[in-house]
Structure formats: C-alpha cells, structure tokens
Amino acid sequence: MLTLHRSPISATLTETAAVTALMAEPEAAISDAPVASPHAAGILILAALLGPKTEPKDK
Amino acid sequence: MASINASPETAFTESADNLAGRVLDNLLGVQGAALVIADVGSTIDHKSALAAVRVLGSDIFAPQVLTGAIFHPEDAATVAAAFRVFPPAHTNTSAESVLSWRDWATAQLLTRYGGDDLGVGQPDGGCAPVSSRDWRSWSARMAQISPLALPGLDSPIHDAACDNPVALGRGLTRAMLRRDYPTAARLVRWLALVSSVGGVSPVDPATVAAHLKLLGGDGTRTALDLAITQRLLDMGQIGMGQK
C-alpha cells in the first residue's frame, strides 16, 4: 500500500492558496431578493409587440 | 474523479468530499471503514489526498471523539505529512485567524490520538462578537471554524459559542432563509454542541437538522456535519429550556 507520509512532495503557491480557500470557505454567494429593474417594463412591452399576433375572434 | 487537467481547487474539493465520505462511514460504524486516510494512499493524486486532510482538519477525528473509534497510526502519520506539505499560516488577518484556529484544533486532536506534536499554539483573540450587531459576520466566521464544534476542544471559541447562542441562532436563521444549507449545517452543529453542554439554544437544533437532512442536498461534507450534529444531540439534552 502506498504510504503518503514518506512521499517527498511539496505544494506550489497555487495549491497552497487552493487549500487555504477551501479551509476558509465563506458563506454561499446567494443573491439578495430581486430588485425592481427600470428596463424591465421596456423589455415586456417589446416582447408584447414582437409576440405572435392573433386575429380577433368573429362574434 | 477529477481529470488530470482539473484546477487544484477542483481536485482538492473532490478529494475532500471523498475523505468526508470515509469519515462519515467511520462515524456511522460502516463495516470496513476503520482506516480513514491510509487507504487514500491508493489514489494516484497524493497531494490532493493530503490537501483533503488539511481541508477537513479536526473533522477527521470526529469518529474518535464521538464514538471512541481507534485512530490508526498510519492515519496519524498522514495528518503530520499533510501539515508538512501544506504548513500552517502565521499572519493575523481575519481569514488567517480562521485557519489558525482550525490548525490548532487538528494539532490538538492529533496529539491526543497518538500523533506527533505539530507545535501549533492556541491563537489569540477573534473569538466573541464585537457587539450584538456583529452577529452576521461573527456567525459566518463560526461557520468557517465549525470543525472546532467537537467535545473536548475547550477553548475561547467554545466559550464564545456558549455565551452567544442567540447570535448563532440568528446566523443559522439567516443561512436557512438564504438557502445556504452548508453554512446552516455548520451553525446548527455549533448549537448542538451548546445544547450538549446544557446551554439553551434559541432554535431547536434537532428540528433544523431534520429539515437540512431532507432539503440540504447530497453533499458529503454537509452530511458529515449533520451526522456530527446528531451525535452531539444524542450526547446531551436538547436546548429550548428542556431539562
């Protein structure tokens, strides 16, 4: 069986930084509640104008 | 298994998840799981295996602390090797304080279970919230040092947890509302420890832990935190004023 404790290996700075980042893992970066977007209204109107047009029903 | 071209963080994350799974099996008494780290020597990427040891830290000793399982001498040698390849940091920034406390806890338990003295002293300061409004950043730090939430690692960190259960409860509630279940699992573990020593938790750790088992995802490290939480709850009385 391989014995890790006798392997003459060393860590690079990148690898050490990776271990450090994983050890000090911060809380998840979850976005806050959605905020009003001033451009949303324009996008909705554009979608309505470009959407499929339906013929009015005959009465 | 991570590809040979995977970044170190990706490879080390996968390795840590694998090691957490073995620790969990050992904690649950799964047959054939006596050796935790030594079998990791059969993997090709030795450095990832040692990195996993550093990432899990004192959680590796959870089966020994909570169930009296035997710690294999080869596992002790591997932990010491992990500290040689990834030595502790020695600066005083907030992030390094988190790392220093984790290193101290691992070194303490390694010595206790027959390993070498790694010469890691107990860090100074950074334990209690600065004020009652500091609960958010303080609880986030406590989540980062959740491997210290084990019995027998008496320290100012344990004292701070026992003295500030409301701040822990606020942090836990915030994590649940944000659906940050790994952080929530780490904080409920602290509250379970507080409850196990007779402290009163503002939220019921058992109920939160049951919720996280159902909705917290299938991450092995979260599963390990929840298994440790259950052991802590089994050890002592549940809080919420029950006597």
Chai-1 contact restraints between the chains, C-beta under 6 A:
chainA,res_idxA,chainB,res_idxB,connection_type,confidence,min_distance_angstrom,max_distance_angstrom,comment,restraint_id
A,M1,B,G41,contact,1.0,0.0,6.0,A-B,restraint_1
A,L2,B,G41,contact,1.0,0.0,6.0,A-B,restraint_2
A,T3,B,G41,contact,1.0,0.0,6.0,A-B,restraint_3
A,L4,B,G41,contact,1.0,0.0,6.0,A-B,restraint_4
A,L4,B,H46,contact,1.0,0.0,6.0,A-B,restraint_5
A,L4,B,T78,contact,1.0,0.0,6.0,A-B,restraint_6
A,L4,B,A81,contact,1.0,0.0,6.0,A-B,restraint_7
A,H5,B,A77,contact,1.0,0.0,6.0,A-B,restraint_8
A,H5,B,T78,contact,1.0,0.0,6.0,A-B,restraint_9
A,H5,B,A81,contact,1.0,0.0,6.0,A-B,restraint_10
A,S7,B,H46,contact,1.0,0.0,6.0,A-B,restraint_11
A,I9,B,K47,contact,1.0,0.0,6.0,A-B,restraint_12
A,I9,B,V85,contact,1.0,0.0,6.0,A-B,restraint_13
A,A11,B,V85,contact,1.0,0.0,6.0,A-B,restraint_14
A,A11,B,F86,contact,1.0,0.0,6.0,A-B,restraint_15
A,T14,B,P8,contact,1.0,0.0,6.0,A-B,restraint_16
A,E15,B,P8,contact,1.0,0.0,6.0,A-B,restraint_17
A,T16,B,F86,contact,1.0,0.0,6.0,A-B,restraint_18
A,A18,B,P8,contact,1.0,0.0,6.0,A-B,restraint_19
A,A18,B,E9,contact,1.0,0.0,6.0,A-B,restraint_20
A,A18,B,F12,contact,1.0,0.0,6.0,A-B,restraint_21
A,V19,B,A51,contact,1.0,0.0,6.0,A-B,restraint_22
A,V19,B,R54,contact,1.0,0.0,6.0,A-B,restraint_23
A,V19,B,F86,contact,1.0,0.0,6.0,A-B,restraint_24
A,L22,B,F12,contact,1.0,0.0,6.0,A-B,restraint_25
A,L22,B,V55,contact,1.0,0.0,6.0,A-B,restraint_26
A,M23,B,V55,contact,1.0,0.0,6.0,A-B,restraint_27
A,M23,B,L99,contact,1.0,0.0,6.0,A-B,restraint_28
A,M23,B,R102,contact,1.0,0.0,6.0,A-B,restraint_29
A,A24,B,A95,contact,1.0,0.0,6.0,A-B,restraint_30
A,A24,B,V98,contact,1.0,0.0,6.0,A-B,restraint_31
A,A24,B,L99,contact,1.0,0.0,6.0,A-B,restraint_32
A,A24,B,Q144,contact,1.0,0.0,6.0,A-B,restraint_33
A,E27,B,A140,contact,1.0,0.0,6.0,A-B,restraint_34
A,E27,B,D180,contact,1.0,0.0,6.0,A-B,restraint_35
A,E27,B,T183,contact,1.0,0.0,6.0,A-B,restraint_36
A,A28,B,D180,contact,1.0,0.0,6.0,A-B,restraint_37
A,I30,B,R178,contact,1.0,0.0,6.0,A-B,restraint_38
A,I30,B,D180,contact,1.0,0.0,6.0,A-B,restraint_39
